[in-house]
Amino acid sequence: MWWIYALLSAFFASLTAIFAKIGVTNVNANLATAIRTIVILIVAWGIVLARGEAKGLNTLSKHNVLFLVVSGIATGLSWICYFKALQMGKVSQVAPVDKLSVALTIVLSVVFLGEALTLKTALGALLIVAGTVVLIL
């Protein structure tokens, strides 16, 4: 079932790139990111509240909160850079470069999480890198 959500994520991410490219036209990229973030905040909290999942706040450890905050900072910085790149470049080039995050995540998951690097995973990461290089040249 996870792969259905992953495919939906990819679909919505592709729509995000298209809509963002249109939305940042003649708009400061940081302002555009702030507006997008407010919308995401409202949608995410709306889902949490509608499903009664806010009670999970009591179960968060300091460790959970720390890493969720750090993840949020990384997300914010990623979005700021992404919107600036979209403003300056073609979405057909920016989006694939942004997806290098997949290959970087594979490497970082091995280094920091101790996940196994199989031949299949390494080959997939290398193909992502090669495909990105082809698209940006």
Stockholm file with secondary structure:
# STOCKHOLM 1.0

chainA/1-137         MWWIYALLSAFFASLTAIFAKIGVTNVNANLATAIRTIVILIVAWGIVLARGEAKGLNTLSKHNVLFLVVSGIATGLSWICYFKALQMGKVSQVAPVDKLSVALTIVLSVVFLGEALTLKTALGALLIVAGTVVLIL
#=GR chainA/1-137 SS CHHHHHHHHHHHHHHHHHHHHHHTTTSCHHHHHHHHHHHHHHHHHHHHHHTTCGGGGGGCCHHHHHHHHHHHHHHHHHHHHHHHHHHHSCHHHHHHHHTHHHHHHHHHHHHHHCCCCCHHHHHHHHHHHHHHHHHHC
#=GC SS_cons         CHHHHHHHHHHHHHHHHHHHHHHTTTSCHHHHHHHHHHHHHHHHHHHHHHTTCGGGGGGCCHHHHHHHHHHHHHHHHHHHHHHHHHHHSCHHHHHHHHTHHHHHHHHHHHHHHCCCCCHHHHHHHHHHHHHHHHHHC
//
